[in-house]
């Protein structure tokens, strides 16, 4: 008989064997039903998805004794008592959304993609440069980053699919920088859907882009630690939020809204976030958006731990977090904005063929524009064109196939790290997209 203890996730530690969760396994990114906690990152992943877990006391490390948990550490107690000095009543304002304001794409994919590629590369370089300057002791200067963010916002307003495509396929460099870029673009696309004006989208993009910049001041030894993490170390790690705000505040070009986003992107709707355990509408709206895109990107991209979800699986999982980590309205709007199959998603069609989504179709979500990768017999296609699944073939009375499901790169024998290179170097795709 298995000896299990139900414990809150605040008490889990390296060496424990997680036997059962407080929710179905299918609602989480964990690949195995039962696993050892091996690293601090895995602990944080469990804490992100669960409130409590059941551990197998015979297989792994025992729970903390009552004497060990009766009093919280001074650092964590201080963290709970502190209040934000940044967030004010103006940050908690209610936005008047104008969904449909940018409904129409004003610039076709083929005409915007080249401009978007240059902007994306420049923005990526700018963010890496900011991180490098901080690591070597220089003051961050984000004026160029902010200027580039403005240009990216303009590109997304014209056609959101181009930047989504690039952010999903151009995966070079470290995870942190790629995660920041992808999250920022997701935030802009979401804001575009809501009809936010450019003056709001620019600080939103910049804030999400720089949300984790404080991690550059955390020792790599702590960031990469695989053993037990103490309360003091946990507080130090979470302090990346405060460090990021302090560093960015020294740059007079950084606006207030950007700082608020950096400070509140780890807060959660039910009060389970940090550093201030804000609840509900105490969290500025842009901080809520930043937290949501951060989580979505994390679960839909390859990491060294946890199970990678397809975009549609991630949307299903987000739905279970309604009213918990994020407000119901926010999650529902995000699903509408990004769609189940955003640009860059590999999809299996109802005729068993496989394609790569080029353009998300908000009106007909199961019929996006795709570039075909495999035919109905799973052979590589010879097509050099993109296909709009919402339109019938010329002189045909038969509808084209629809999307059946999204698939991960490894399900098509693509090495995950090689997928972006494979697709970017494909001459047929270049010809199809660029004409």
Secondary structure, DSSP 8 states (H G I E B T S, - for coil): ---EEEEEGGG--TT-EEEEESS-GGGSS-SSSSEE--SHHHHHHHHHH-SEEEEETTTS-----HHHHSS--HHHHHHHH---SS--GGGG------TTTT-S-SS-HHHHHHHHHHHHHHHHHHHHHHHHHHHTT-----HHHHHHHHHHHHHHHH-HHHHHHHHHH---S-HHHHHHHHHHHHHHHHHHHHT--HHHHHHHHHHHHTTTGGGGGS-HHHHT--S---HHHHHHHHTHHHHHHHHHHTSTTS-HHHHHHHHHTT--TTS--SSS---GGGS-HHHHHHHHHHHHHHHTS--SSS----HHHHHHHHHTTBTTTB-HHHHHHHHHHH-SS-TT-EEEETTS-EEEEEE--SSSTTS-EEEEEE-TTS-B----SEEETTS--TT--S----EEEEE-GGGGT--HHHHHHHHHT-HHHHHHHH-
